[in-house]
């Protein structure tokens, strides 16, 4: 293991809900209103990454609370003839804090590549957003025993030309693709192994100080039942939560588990 357990205190624990294509604006308001009192005393950073149409209402609902609002994607250009796209500057202007880039569903269904992930990451950082960069292997790649090669390639390409200073606004989400929306979950040991490897990749690229400070989330079917075991691992600093983020009580239970694993 690259770093001992004490270095966990150097990193912010972040629990981010990825609502995907769920919740109308009215439903988003209702969910956030239900969630607010449940996480009001959280030590961990709480983020809701909502569909584009929900952003305005979510920002208003979360105003003066500890809940940060994130988007699920952005374009790499500031403006132009890109019908249907949203720029990072637009997100920043309305009060968005976080943006998810490179989610496996974007890669699988919408042609996202490591090159376009990198361009989006750079644009989001330039706009002043915090970026959750998603990496992870397919089931076939794990079965072929090339998980580390896949992850190392993604880290190097997705973070190409990102400076050590900019890494302060980068969160890495490890999401084994075979565990996204399937009900399958990497064991706590598997999650820790890959998250530790990600940190070693960051150490190679940026040095020990930067690698020690980057929050690395696990994002493969974490829920209220398995969160405590996963978050107890040294290099699992939070979660990118899918289905469980759509139920206030379940999401709050994950936040509570994260707080229990945090000593700061």
Backbone as JSON, one array per atom type, in Angstrom:
{
  "sequence": "XXXXXXXXXXXXXXXXXXXXXXXXXXXXXXXXXXXXXXXXXXXXXXXXXXXXXXXXXXXXXXXXXXXXXXXXXXXXXXXXXXXXXXXXXXXXXXXXXXXXXXXXXXXXXXXXXXXXXXXXXXXXXXXXXXXXXXXXXXXXXXXXXXXXXXXXXXXXXXXXXXXXXXXXXXXXXXXXXXXXXXXXXXXXXXXXXXXXXXXXXXXXXXXXXXXXXXXXXXXXXXXXXXXXXXXXXXXXXXXXXXXXXXXXXXXXXXXXXXXXXXXX",
  "N": [[0.84, -1.2, 0.0], [0.52, 2.18, -0.82], [0.34, 4.44, 0.91], [0.09, 5.12, 4.43], [-2.56, 4.71, 6.9], [-2.88, 7.13, 8.19], [-2.69, 9.21, 6.39], [-5.18, 9.51, 5.31], [-6.48, 11.48, 6.66], [-5.66, 13.75, 5.4], [-7.25, 14.19, 3.27], [-10.32, 15.19, 1.74], [-13.41, 13.75, 2.43], [-15.8, 12.76, 0.16], [-19.1, 12.44, -0.73], [-20.95, 11.89, -3.44], [-23.92, 12.17, -5.2], [-25.03, 10.72, -8.15], [-27.49, 11.45, -10.12], [-28.18, 10.7, -12.64], [-30.32, 10.22, -15.5], [-32.76, 11.07, -14.12], [-35.52, 12.32, -12.2], [-37.68, 14.95, -12.35], [-37.82, 18.6, -12.36], [-39.62, 19.3, -10.24], [-39.67, 16.94, -8.78], [-37.0, 16.82, -8.1], [-36.71, 19.0, -6.37], [-38.32, 18.11, -4.26], [-36.88, 15.83, -3.4], [-34.43, 16.95, -2.57], [-35.31, 18.63, -0.52], [-36.16, 16.73, 1.28], [-33.76, 15.5, 1.8], [-32.07, 17.45, 2.93], [-32.33, 17.99, 5.87], [-31.4, 15.55, 6.78], [-28.71, 15.36, 6.25], [-27.57, 17.55, 7.32], [-25.7, 17.9, 9.35], [-23.41, 16.74, 8.43], [-20.02, 15.69, 8.24], [-18.63, 15.03, 6.02], [-18.19, 16.04, 2.55], [-21.08, 16.78, 0.74], [-22.67, 16.09, -2.24], [-24.88, 16.69, -4.94], [-25.36, 15.55, -8.09], [-27.04, 16.51, -10.76], [-29.57, 16.24, -13.41], [-29.38, 18.43, -16.31], [-31.71, 20.04, -16.59], [-32.57, 20.27, -14.03], [-30.78, 21.79, -12.64], [-30.95, 24.62, -11.99], [-33.17, 24.78, -10.19], [-32.26, 23.01, -8.26], [-29.97, 24.26, -7.27], [-31.15, 26.47, -6.08], [-32.76, 25.2, -4.15], [-30.79, 24.09, -2.55], [-29.51, 26.21, -1.5], [-27.76, 28.0, 1.03], [-27.26, 25.72, 2.47], [-25.38, 22.72, 3.31], [-25.13, 21.21, 1.06], [-23.7, 20.61, -2.03], [-24.04, 21.38, -5.51], [-23.85, 19.58, -8.52], [-23.1, 19.1, -12.04], [-23.61, 16.73, -14.75], [-22.04, 16.58, -16.96], [-20.12, 18.45, -19.37], [-19.36, 20.66, -22.13], [-16.33, 21.13, -24.06], [-15.82, 23.54, -25.28], [-16.24, 27.11, -24.9], [-18.37, 28.4, -26.08], [-20.5, 28.34, -29.02], [-21.35, 26.6, -32.13], [-22.76, 24.15, -31.12], [-25.09, 22.34, -30.83], [-27.36, 21.47, -28.31], [-25.49, 21.16, -26.32], [-23.75, 22.07, -23.24], [-21.79, 24.56, -21.76], [-18.84, 24.73, -19.65], [-18.48, 27.24, -18.53], [-21.09, 28.23, -18.52], [-22.25, 26.57, -16.6], [-20.77, 27.27, -14.32], [-21.55, 29.91, -14.06], [-24.21, 29.84, -13.21], [-23.97, 28.84, -10.7], [-23.09, 26.24, -10.2], [-21.08, 23.77, -8.6], [-19.62, 21.35, -8.94], [-18.65, 19.02, -11.54], [-19.29, 16.05, -13.28], [-17.17, 14.1, -15.22], [-16.53, 11.97, -17.96], [-17.97, 9.67, -17.27], [-18.8, 6.19, -17.27], [-21.11, 5.59, -18.7], [-21.33, 7.75, -20.43], [-19.09, 7.25, -21.96], [-19.74, 4.75, -23.03], [-22.27, 5.03, -24.35], [-22.28, 7.47, -25.71], [-20.01, 8.0, -27.14], [-17.76, 9.03, -25.84], [-14.32, 9.65, -25.38], [-10.96, 9.14, -24.14], [-9.53, 11.33, -25.01], [-11.53, 13.32, -25.45], [-12.55, 13.43, -22.89], [-10.34, 14.52, -21.53], [-10.25, 17.06, -22.73], [-12.66, 18.14, -21.87], [-12.26, 18.09, -19.11], [-10.14, 19.94, -18.82], [-11.43, 22.28, -19.7], [-13.43, 22.54, -17.77], [-11.93, 22.9, -15.43], [-10.67, 25.31, -16.08], [-12.84, 26.98, -15.99], [-13.32, 27.12, -13.35], [-14.56, 25.06, -11.98], [-15.02, 22.17, -9.84], [-13.9, 18.94, -10.54], [-15.09, 15.73, -11.11], [-13.54, 13.01, -12.14], [-14.08, 10.16, -13.98], [-12.96, 6.82, -14.0], [-12.37, 3.43, -15.07], [-12.57, -0.15, -15.5], [-13.74, -2.48, -18.02], [-15.69, -5.52, -17.73], [-14.6, -7.57, -19.3], [-11.98, -6.67, -19.57], [-11.08, -6.81, -16.93], [-11.27, -9.57, -16.57], [-9.32, -10.35, -18.33], [-7.14, -9.62, -16.95], [-6.04, -7.03, -17.09], [-6.59, -4.77, -15.72], [-5.03, -2.82, -14.31], [-3.44, -1.77, -16.36], [-5.4, -0.58, -17.98], [-6.5, 1.35, -16.25], [-4.24, 2.92, -15.66], [-3.68, 4.0, -18.17], [-6.0, 5.51, -18.64], [-5.84, 7.4, -16.54], [-3.46, 8.77, -17.18], [-4.07, 9.86, -19.73], [-6.56, 11.19, -19.39], [-5.9, 13.14, -17.56], [-4.02, 14.59, -18.85], [-1.77, 17.24, -19.19], [-2.86, 18.56, -17.05], [-2.19, 20.53, -14.3], [-0.13, 20.3, -11.28], [-1.15, 22.16, -9.41], [-3.77, 22.5, -10.35], [-4.76, 20.01, -9.74], [-5.81, 20.15, -7.23], [-8.45, 20.61, -7.53], [-9.48, 18.33, -8.56], [-11.22, 15.28, -8.44], [-11.03, 11.81, -8.3], [-13.0, 9.22, -9.54], [-13.32, 5.89, -9.11], [-14.85, 3.57, -11.01], [-15.68, 0.52, -11.59], [-16.74, -0.78, -14.57], [-18.27, -3.02, -14.88], [-19.7, -3.08, -12.57], [-21.56, -1.1, -12.55], [-24.74, -0.13, -12.09], [-25.52, -2.76, -12.12], [-25.93, -4.16, -9.87], [-23.91, -5.67, -8.98], [-20.97, -5.51, -7.02], [-17.68, -4.4, -6.51], [-15.52, -6.13, -4.32], [-14.6, -4.94, -1.05], [-11.89, -5.18, -0.81], [-11.04, -5.41, -3.49], [-11.81, -2.88, -4.43], [-10.2, -1.23, -2.84], [-7.68, -2.06, -3.68], [-7.54, -1.15, -6.38], [-8.02, 1.59, -6.05], [-5.8, 2.28, -4.52], [-3.85, 1.72, -6.43], [-4.48, 3.7, -8.3], [-3.71, 5.93, -6.82], [-0.98, 5.47, -6.73], [-0.39, 5.82, -9.43], [-0.92, 8.54, -9.64], [1.05, 9.5, -7.95], [3.33, 8.92, -9.44], [2.94, 10.67, -11.57], [2.63, 13.2, -10.35], [3.9, 13.36, -7.9], [4.38, 12.6, -4.37], [3.11, 14.31, -2.5], [0.93, 15.57, -3.84], [-0.46, 13.28, -4.7], [-1.19, 12.19, -2.25], [-3.14, 13.92, -1.42], [-5.35, 13.87, -3.1], [-8.75, 13.17, -3.47], [-10.2, 10.03, -3.79], [-12.86, 8.36, -5.04], [-15.14, 5.55, -4.73], [-17.19, 4.08, -7.15], [-19.07, 2.02, -7.87], [-22.0, 0.7, -7.65], [-22.24, 1.31, -4.89], [-23.94, 1.31, -1.83], [-26.39, 1.77, 0.84], [-26.04, -0.48, 2.33], [-23.5, -1.6, 1.87], [-21.7, 0.43, 2.14], [-20.26, 1.17, 4.49], [-18.27, -0.81, 4.81], [-16.78, -0.5, 2.45], [-15.95, 2.19, 2.65], [-14.33, 2.12, 4.82], [-11.85, 1.47, 3.96], [-8.47, 2.45, 3.34], [-7.8, 3.97, 1.02], [-10.19, 4.59, -0.17], [-12.0, 7.24, -0.46], [-14.54, 8.2, -0.49], [-17.72, 8.23, -2.23], [-19.24, 7.79, -5.46], [-22.41, 7.88, -6.09], [-25.04, 6.03, -7.44], [-28.03, 4.69, -7.97], [-28.82, 4.61, -5.22], [-28.67, 7.24, -4.48], [-31.02, 8.4, -5.14], [-32.86, 8.03, -3.22], [-33.62, 9.51, -0.32], [-33.18, 8.63, 2.38], [-31.49, 6.42, 2.06], [-29.27, 7.54, 0.77], [-28.47, 9.37, 2.73], [-27.74, 7.57, 4.71], [-25.42, 6.51, 3.63], [-23.8, 8.79, 3.65], [-23.61, 9.07, 6.41], [-22.17, 6.75, 7.02], [-19.8, 7.41, 5.76], [-19.0, 9.6, 7.33], [-18.49, 8.28, 9.68], [-16.2, 6.95, 9.04], [-14.37, 8.91, 8.92], [-11.96, 11.03, 10.4], [-11.36, 13.7, 10.64]],
  "CA": [[0.0, 0.0, 0.0], [1.35, 3.37, -0.99], [0.29, 5.38, 2.02], [-0.53, 4.54, 5.61], [-3.92, 5.18, 7.17], [-2.89, 8.49, 8.71], [-2.82, 10.19, 5.3], [-6.61, 9.69, 5.03], [-6.88, 12.75, 7.26], [-5.26, 14.84, 4.52], [-8.15, 14.25, 2.13], [-11.74, 15.43, 1.98], [-14.32, 12.66, 2.08], [-16.86, 13.33, -0.68], [-20.17, 11.56, -1.17], [-21.65, 12.58, -4.53], [-24.99, 11.43, -5.84], [-25.19, 10.89, -9.59], [-28.9, 11.14, -10.35], [-28.32, 10.24, -14.02], [-31.49, 10.84, -16.14], [-33.87, 10.86, -13.21], [-36.11, 13.4, -11.43], [-38.12, 16.22, -12.92], [-37.52, 19.67, -11.41], [-40.46, 19.2, -9.04], [-39.19, 15.8, -8.0], [-35.68, 17.18, -7.57], [-36.95, 19.84, -5.2], [-38.83, 17.26, -3.17], [-35.81, 14.98, -2.89], [-33.47, 17.77, -1.85], [-35.94, 19.07, 0.72], [-36.14, 15.57, 2.18], [-32.37, 15.18, 2.12], [-31.37, 18.52, 3.67], [-32.18, 17.78, 7.32], [-30.74, 14.27, 7.05], [-27.26, 15.49, 6.09], [-27.23, 18.91, 7.75], [-24.54, 17.88, 10.24], [-22.39, 15.87, 7.85], [-18.63, 16.13, 8.16], [-18.21, 14.8, 4.63], [-18.78, 16.91, 1.52], [-22.25, 16.15, 0.15], [-22.87, 16.66, -3.58], [-25.93, 16.11, -5.78], [-25.1, 15.8, -9.51], [-28.41, 16.39, -11.24], [-29.73, 16.54, -14.83], [-29.26, 19.85, -16.65], [-32.94, 20.79, -16.37], [-32.79, 20.41, -12.59], [-29.69, 22.53, -12.0], [-31.39, 25.88, -11.39], [-34.02, 24.53, -9.04], [-31.46, 22.34, -7.24], [-29.12, 25.28, -6.67], [-32.01, 27.26, -5.21], [-33.17, 24.36, -3.02], [-29.63, 23.81, -1.7], [-28.92, 27.48, -1.04], [-27.57, 28.13, 2.48], [-27.1, 24.4, 3.09], [-24.06, 22.12, 3.07], [-25.2, 20.38, -0.14], [-23.17, 21.21, -3.25], [-24.73, 20.89, -6.7], [-22.96, 19.27, -9.64], [-23.66, 18.69, -13.33], [-23.18, 15.4, -15.15], [-21.2, 16.66, -18.14], [-20.03, 19.78, -19.97], [-18.6, 20.69, -23.37], [-14.99, 21.71, -23.89], [-15.77, 24.9, -25.81], [-16.99, 28.07, -24.11], [-19.6, 28.73, -26.81], [-20.37, 27.98, -30.42], [-22.39, 25.83, -32.8], [-22.76, 22.81, -30.53], [-26.49, 22.2, -30.44], [-27.64, 20.51, -27.25], [-24.41, 21.08, -25.35], [-23.67, 23.07, -22.18], [-20.39, 24.85, -21.49], [-18.44, 24.82, -18.24], [-18.72, 28.62, -18.09], [-22.52, 28.35, -18.23], [-22.47, 25.9, -15.32], [-20.19, 28.09, -13.25], [-22.29, 31.17, -13.94], [-25.46, 29.67, -12.46], [-23.68, 28.44, -9.34], [-22.69, 24.83, -10.09], [-19.79, 23.58, -7.96], [-18.94, 20.16, -9.42], [-19.13, 18.4, -12.77], [-18.8, 14.69, -13.55], [-16.63, 13.96, -16.58], [-16.02, 10.66, -18.34], [-18.7, 8.54, -16.71], [-18.79, 5.04, -18.18], [-22.26, 5.65, -19.6], [-20.96, 8.7, -21.48], [-18.13, 6.57, -22.83], [-20.38, 3.62, -23.7], [-23.42, 5.37, -25.19], [-22.18, 8.76, -26.4], [-18.76, 8.13, -27.87], [-16.71, 9.72, -25.09], [-12.99, 9.04, -25.42], [-10.03, 9.77, -23.2], [-9.17, 12.64, -25.54], [-12.59, 14.28, -25.17], [-12.58, 13.59, -21.43], [-9.29, 15.46, -21.18], [-10.64, 18.4, -23.17], [-13.72, 18.6, -20.97], [-11.63, 18.34, -17.8], [-9.39, 21.2, -18.9], [-12.39, 23.37, -19.8], [-14.1, 22.67, -16.47], [-10.96, 23.5, -14.5], [-10.48, 26.71, -16.48], [-14.04, 27.72, -15.59], [-13.38, 27.18, -11.9], [-15.35, 23.97, -11.42], [-14.37, 20.98, -9.33], [-14.18, 17.91, -11.54], [-15.05, 14.31, -10.74], [-13.1, 12.29, -13.34], [-14.41, 8.75, -13.82], [-12.15, 5.81, -14.68], [-12.76, 2.09, -14.68], [-12.37, -1.2, -16.5], [-14.82, -3.36, -18.41], [-15.58, -6.87, -17.18], [-13.66, -8.33, -20.14], [-10.62, -6.21, -19.25], [-10.71, -7.4, -15.64], [-11.05, -11.01, -16.76], [-8.05, -10.5, -19.04], [-6.1, -9.22, -16.01], [-5.36, -5.81, -17.54], [-7.21, -3.63, -15.02], [-4.05, -1.77, -14.01], [-3.05, -1.11, -17.61], [-6.52, 0.26, -18.41], [-6.61, 2.48, -15.32], [-3.07, 3.79, -15.83], [-3.85, 4.72, -19.43], [-7.03, 6.52, -18.47], [-5.33, 8.46, -15.66], [-2.48, 9.57, -17.91], [-4.7, 10.6, -20.83], [-7.63, 12.08, -18.91], [-5.29, 14.23, -16.81], [-2.92, 15.16, -19.64], [-1.58, 18.69, -19.11], [-3.44, 19.11, -15.82], [-1.05, 20.89, -13.47], [-0.25, 19.94, -9.86], [-2.04, 23.11, -8.75], [-5.15, 22.19, -10.76], [-5.18, 18.76, -9.13], [-6.56, 20.46, -6.01], [-9.87, 20.63, -7.9], [-9.78, 17.06, -9.22], [-11.59, 14.09, -7.69], [-11.06, 10.63, -9.16], [-14.01, 8.21, -9.18], [-13.09, 4.57, -9.69], [-16.12, 2.9, -11.23], [-15.59, -0.66, -12.45], [-17.92, -0.69, -15.43], [-19.08, -4.21, -14.65], [-20.46, -2.91, -11.33], [-22.41, 0.09, -12.66], [-26.14, -0.43, -12.33], [-25.73, -4.2, -12.29], [-26.12, -4.78, -8.57], [-22.63, -6.26, -8.59], [-20.08, -4.55, -6.38], [-16.34, -4.88, -6.21], [-15.31, -6.31, -2.89], [-13.86, -3.83, -0.45], [-10.47, -5.41, -1.11], [-10.83, -5.05, -4.89], [-11.91, -1.43, -4.53], [-9.0, -0.65, -2.22], [-6.52, -2.38, -4.52], [-7.49, -0.27, -7.54], [-7.87, 2.98, -5.58], [-4.4, 2.42, -4.15], [-3.09, 1.8, -7.68], [-4.71, 5.05, -8.84], [-2.87, 6.86, -6.07], [0.4, 5.26, -7.17], [-0.27, 6.49, -10.73], [-0.85, 9.98, -9.37], [2.37, 9.76, -7.37], [4.27, 8.91, -10.56], [2.71, 11.86, -12.4], [2.61, 14.48, -9.64], [4.63, 13.33, -6.65], [3.69, 12.05, -3.22], [2.26, 15.3, -1.82], [-0.31, 15.7, -4.6], [-1.16, 11.99, -4.67], [-1.75, 11.99, -0.92], [-4.22, 14.87, -1.15], [-6.47, 13.71, -4.03], [-9.86, 12.31, -3.05], [-10.55, 8.96, -4.72], [-14.15, 7.75, -4.7], [-15.55, 4.32, -5.37], [-18.46, 4.36, -7.82], [-19.72, 0.87, -8.48], [-23.1, 0.14, -6.86], [-22.17, 1.54, -3.45], [-25.27, 1.57, -1.29], [-26.44, 1.91, 2.3], [-25.69, -1.75, 2.95], [-22.07, -1.95, 1.74], [-20.87, 1.63, 2.2], [-19.35, 1.21, 5.64], [-17.12, -1.68, 4.54], [-15.97, 0.11, 1.4], [-15.38, 3.46, 3.09], [-13.34, 1.85, 5.85], [-10.56, 1.25, 3.32], [-7.6, 3.62, 3.42], [-7.76, 4.78, -0.19], [-11.54, 4.87, -0.64], [-12.26, 8.49, 0.25], [-15.92, 8.64, -0.71], [-18.45, 7.44, -3.21], [-20.08, 8.37, -6.51], [-23.55, 7.01, -5.8], [-26.07, 6.04, -8.45], [-29.4, 4.44, -7.57], [-29.09, 4.93, -3.81], [-28.76, 8.69, -4.29], [-32.38, 8.82, -5.47], [-33.68, 7.8, -2.03], [-32.96, 10.37, 0.67], [-32.73, 7.88, 3.55], [-30.35, 5.57, 1.69], [-28.12, 8.41, 0.53], [-28.05, 9.89, 4.02], [-27.06, 6.48, 5.42], [-24.06, 6.44, 3.08], [-23.09, 9.94, 4.21], [-23.34, 8.73, 7.82], [-21.08, 5.78, 7.02], [-18.59, 8.15, 5.42], [-18.61, 10.37, 8.5], [-17.95, 7.36, 10.68], [-14.86, 6.54, 8.61], [-13.57, 10.12, 8.82], [-11.51, 11.47, 11.71], [-11.15, 15.15, 10.72]],
  "C": [[0.87, 1.24, 0.0], [1.45, 4.2, 0.26], [-0.37, 4.74, 3.23], [-1.84, 5.25, 5.93], [-3.96, 6.63, 7.63], [-3.13, 9.52, 7.61], [-4.28, 10.38, 4.89], [-7.1, 11.03, 5.56], [-6.54, 13.94, 6.39], [-6.31, 15.1, 3.44], [-9.59, 14.49, 2.56], [-12.53, 14.2, 1.56], [-15.51, 13.27, 1.35], [-17.84, 12.23, -1.08], [-21.01, 12.33, -2.19], [-22.72, 11.67, -5.11], [-25.05, 11.75, -7.32], [-26.62, 10.46, -9.94], [-29.16, 10.59, -11.75], [-29.56, 10.91, -14.65], [-32.73, 10.51, -15.32], [-34.25, 12.17, -12.52], [-36.41, 14.64, -12.28], [-37.74, 17.33, -11.94], [-38.36, 19.61, -10.13], [-40.0, 18.06, -8.15], [-37.82, 16.07, -7.38], [-35.81, 18.04, -6.33], [-37.4, 19.01, -4.0], [-37.73, 16.41, -2.56], [-34.8, 15.78, -2.08], [-34.05, 18.28, -0.53], [-35.96, 17.95, 1.75], [-34.72, 15.29, 2.67], [-31.73, 16.19, 3.07], [-31.26, 18.27, 5.17], [-31.42, 16.51, 7.68], [-29.23, 14.37, 6.99], [-26.74, 16.83, 6.6], [-25.97, 18.96, 8.6], [-23.39, 17.05, 9.71], [-21.0, 16.51, 7.9], [-18.11, 15.99, 6.74], [-18.83, 15.84, 3.71], [-19.92, 16.15, 0.85], [-22.55, 16.86, -1.17], [-24.03, 15.94, -4.25], [-25.67, 16.52, -7.23], [-26.38, 15.48, -10.27], [-28.47, 16.64, -12.74], [-29.72, 18.05, -15.08], [-30.53, 20.64, -16.31], [-33.24, 21.02, -14.9], [-31.8, 21.35, -11.92], [-30.17, 23.79, -11.3], [-32.2, 25.68, -10.13], [-33.25, 23.87, -7.91], [-30.55, 23.34, -6.52], [-29.93, 26.13, -5.69], [-32.41, 26.46, -3.97], [-32.03, 24.12, -2.04], [-28.98, 25.07, -1.15], [-28.88, 27.53, 0.5], [-27.58, 26.78, 3.2], [-25.69, 23.9, 2.8], [-24.06, 21.21, 1.84], [-24.68, 21.17, -1.34], [-23.9, 20.6, -4.45], [-23.73, 20.71, -7.84], [-23.75, 18.94, -10.89], [-23.06, 17.34, -13.71], [-22.3, 15.39, -16.39], [-21.07, 18.13, -18.51], [-19.23, 19.66, -21.27], [-17.26, 21.35, -23.13], [-14.85, 23.11, -24.46], [-16.61, 25.84, -24.93], [-18.32, 28.44, -24.75], [-19.42, 28.26, -28.24], [-21.52, 27.14, -30.92], [-22.34, 24.38, -32.34], [-24.14, 22.54, -29.94], [-26.66, 21.11, -29.37], [-26.6, 20.43, -26.18], [-24.45, 22.25, -24.36], [-22.2, 23.31, -21.86], [-20.12, 24.9, -19.99], [-18.7, 26.21, -17.7], [-20.18, 28.84, -17.75], [-22.83, 27.73, -16.87], [-21.97, 26.74, -14.17], [-21.04, 29.33, -13.0], [-23.58, 31.01, -13.14], [-25.23, 29.13, -11.05], [-23.37, 26.97, -9.12], [-21.3, 24.75, -9.48], [-18.96, 22.47, -8.6], [-19.47, 19.77, -10.8], [-18.48, 17.03, -12.9], [-18.35, 14.61, -15.0], [-16.18, 12.52, -16.8], [-16.73, 9.48, -17.72], [-18.79, 7.42, -17.74], [-19.97, 5.05, -19.15], [-22.05, 6.68, -20.71], [-20.0, 8.04, -22.47], [-18.83, 5.49, -23.66], [-21.43, 4.06, -24.72], [-23.22, 6.61, -26.06], [-20.8, 9.05, -26.97], [-17.65, 8.89, -27.15], [-15.41, 8.94, -25.17], [-12.11, 9.71, -24.39], [-9.6, 11.15, -23.7], [-10.25, 13.68, -25.23], [-12.78, 14.47, -23.67], [-11.55, 14.63, -21.0], [-9.66, 16.89, -21.55], [-11.73, 18.98, -22.26], [-13.15, 18.93, -19.58], [-10.92, 19.68, -17.79], [-10.35, 22.39, -18.94], [-13.07, 23.61, -18.45], [-13.18, 23.31, -15.44], [-10.76, 24.98, -14.81], [-11.65, 27.58, -16.05], [-14.17, 27.83, -14.08], [-14.24, 26.13, -11.24], [-14.46, 22.91, -10.78], [-14.83, 19.81, -10.19], [-14.05, 16.52, -10.95], [-14.76, 13.53, -12.02], [-13.3, 10.8, -13.11], [-13.47, 7.86, -14.63], [-12.62, 4.44, -14.24], [-12.68, 1.12, -15.84], [-13.66, -1.95, -16.81], [-14.62, -4.74, -17.77], [-14.56, -7.69, -17.97], [-12.22, -7.94, -19.82], [-10.17, -6.74, -17.89], [-10.42, -8.89, -15.8], [-9.76, -11.3, -17.49], [-6.86, -10.03, -18.2], [-5.32, -8.0, -16.48], [-5.97, -4.57, -16.88], [-6.22, -2.5, -14.81], [-3.61, -1.03, -15.27], [-4.13, -0.15, -18.09], [-6.59, 1.52, -17.55], [-5.44, 3.44, -15.52], [-3.19, 4.61, -17.11], [-4.87, 5.83, -19.28], [-6.53, 7.69, -17.61], [-4.37, 9.36, -16.44], [-3.12, 10.43, -18.99], [-5.74, 11.6, -20.33], [-7.07, 13.29, -18.19], [-4.11, 14.87, -17.56], [-2.92, 16.68, -19.54], [-2.34, 19.34, -17.96], [-2.29, 19.34, -14.84], [-1.22, 20.4, -12.03], [-1.19, 20.88, -9.11], [-3.49, 22.84, -9.09], [-5.66, 20.91, -10.13], [-5.92, 18.97, -7.81], [-8.06, 20.45, -6.28], [-10.29, 19.38, -8.67], [-10.13, 16.0, -8.18], [-11.59, 12.94, -8.69], [-12.13, 9.67, -8.65], [-13.67, 6.91, -9.89], [-14.43, 3.85, -9.79], [-15.9, 1.71, -12.16], [-16.87, -0.78, -13.27], [-18.85, -1.88, -15.21], [-19.93, -4.12, -13.37], [-21.38, -1.7, -11.37], [-23.83, -0.33, -13.01], [-26.45, -1.91, -12.49], [-26.1, -4.88, -10.97], [-24.87, -5.48, -8.09], [-21.75, -5.16, -8.0], [-18.72, -5.17, -6.24], [-16.25, -5.12, -4.71], [-14.54, -5.12, -2.34], [-12.37, -3.96, -0.76], [-10.15, -5.05, -2.56], [-10.87, -3.53, -5.08], [-10.65, -0.77, -3.98], [-7.78, -0.88, -3.09], [-6.41, -1.4, -5.7], [-7.34, 1.19, -7.11], [-6.43, 3.25, -5.14], [-3.52, 2.52, -5.4], [-3.26, 3.16, -8.34], [-3.82, 6.05, -8.13], [-1.4, 6.7, -6.45], [0.63, 5.91, -8.53], [-0.13, 8.0, -10.55], [0.5, 10.36, -8.77], [3.43, 9.82, -8.47], [4.16, 10.2, -11.37], [2.98, 13.16, -11.65], [3.42, 14.51, -8.35], [3.74, 12.93, -5.48], [2.73, 13.04, -2.58], [0.91, 15.45, -2.52], [-1.12, 14.42, -4.51], [-1.84, 11.75, -3.33], [-2.99, 12.81, -0.67], [-5.45, 14.67, -2.02], [-7.51, 12.75, -3.45], [-10.16, 11.3, -4.16], [-11.82, 8.29, -4.23], [-14.26, 6.36, -5.31], [-16.95, 4.53, -5.94], [-19.15, 3.19, -8.44], [-20.75, 0.24, -7.56], [-22.86, 0.21, -5.35], [-23.56, 1.9, -2.96], [-25.23, 1.63, 0.23], [-26.04, 0.63, 3.02], [-24.18, -2.05, 2.92], [-21.14, -0.76, 1.94], [-19.85, 1.6, 3.32], [-18.09, 0.38, 5.38], [-16.2, -1.07, 3.5], [-15.25, 1.35, 1.91], [-14.38, 3.3, 4.22], [-11.95, 1.67, 5.27], [-9.77, 2.56, 3.22], [-7.71, 4.53, 2.23], [-9.11, 5.0, -0.83], [-12.06, 6.07, 0.15], [-13.68, 9.0, 0.07], [-16.58, 7.77, -1.74], [-19.14, 8.3, -4.24], [-21.29, 7.44, -6.61], [-24.6, 7.15, -6.89], [-27.46, 5.87, -7.86], [-29.73, 4.85, -6.14], [-29.18, 6.42, -3.56], [-30.15, 9.23, -4.58], [-33.35, 8.59, -4.33], [-32.98, 8.49, -0.87], [-32.4, 9.57, 1.85], [-31.51, 7.02, 3.25], [-29.1, 6.42, 1.46], [-27.58, 8.97, 1.84], [-27.32, 8.83, 4.84], [-25.63, 6.32, 4.92], [-23.21, 7.6, 3.59], [-22.71, 9.66, 5.66], [-22.2, 7.74, 7.92], [-19.75, 6.45, 6.68], [-18.08, 8.97, 6.6], [-17.97, 9.49, 9.55], [-16.52, 6.91, 10.34], [-13.87, 7.69, 8.6], [-13.21, 10.62, 10.2], [-11.31, 12.97, 11.79], [-12.42, 15.86, 11.18]]
}
